[in-house]
Amino acid sequence: MTMPFRIARAFLILLGALIAVAALAIDYLLPGTSPGLNLPQILAIAVGLAIAFLAWRLRIERLGKLSPARMARGILVVAIITGLTLLILELAMTAWGMPTYYPAQVDAEGDYEFVYWRFCDDLGCRMNYESVIALCDAGKLQQQGARRCKSNRQGYPDSHDFAADDALASQRVLAVGDSFTQGFTADIGSSFVETLEAAIPEAVVWNSAIFGTSTKHQLATFRHLAPQLRPQLSILGFFTNDFSGNAVPLNWEGLLHDYGDYAEVLPVYMSDRWGNVLTLPPELAYAYARLGIRPPASEIERLTGLTRLGTLFLRSLDLFAESARDRSWRGRVDLTRNYLRDMRDVAGAHGSQLLVIVIPRREDLQAPSEEHATAIALMEELALPYIRAIDYLVAADYARKPDGHWSNSGHQKIGKLLSECVSSFFAGADLGECPPVTVK
């Protein structure tokens, strides 16, 4: 007889506590709110504490003596009070002007078209040459940097096609990586790969790096190119965001642009708060990207996020999910370790030595992050020769904020260090004999 009341009492205590805590922590749950308590918060805290206190004062043993009819009425009263309380709180937060998690309308309409101009599949990641040339000829990519318009016919960011005859050259180098290795923010001719190529003109240097990729995607590219090009030396640019990027599947990425002169790059896939990939129609992905918000994982979540109480609930989930993702760090490290090991083994199977450049964030120059320290530890664990770029860079070697890529000076510093080591390598010396390279 007393079990329903115990459940109702526990529920009311929990509800009251959650209302009070959410009201107290609203500054942390909602972006852009000003710190400090205000009247709506104080009222919500008071209501929550009152509900919890009154529920705690209920005497279960007395309620247990009630008749079934009176118990049913009691449960109904509890439900009505709970519903009215939630309604009042919702109305109060609405009157306060609290924003909802999701907008009532998401405008997916617009004068634009979707163009697949970069794609990833089992053969790796590359650009769609025809689309890139057409967009560049129309002036739709130059505003984001001339680098986006540099592509050979295979879709790699190189000035010459990857030809089978090049595999017969006596000195062959293949570069793989992301936007750093592709050369973002450096002038054409000034990236570290181009600096290497200019320093050793007798060598054939292929650049297969594509922005936005991680070790997982680069491994697919490497598996495809290494047997064809047979590089003696393979250079991997490893950036610390690869730890999170390696959890992203091989997928398409495209360009949404209007019919004027504006162009914007965005992925077709987006992730929910737990890191699960959501594949959306391009128009919807564009709409949410323009709003700067994460798309709902389901219609239920979207409807929840249209209410103020639901917004507090979803913001609380965001905080919990962030903590859960932190706890999954070890899983991301294990993934990355496996991809690095596979790349090392593929290189060895095709007679190539793998050299890794560990690329730091600007913030790492002041205090190396856990990601950067872990990357170094993985190189040593896997016995991969690597260059600690952090030892040679200063803040001025990075582009202006918010861009986090290297400037010309950063690229050229690393390019000159790399050139010395590559020249030494082709002269017959072991990579470990080049001072910038660490071999454990």
Summary of the structure (lengths in Angstrom):
residues: 440
radius of gyration: 28.4
end to end distance: 70.1
largest distance: 95.7
contacts: 1360
relative contact order: 0.11
helix: 52%
strand: 14%
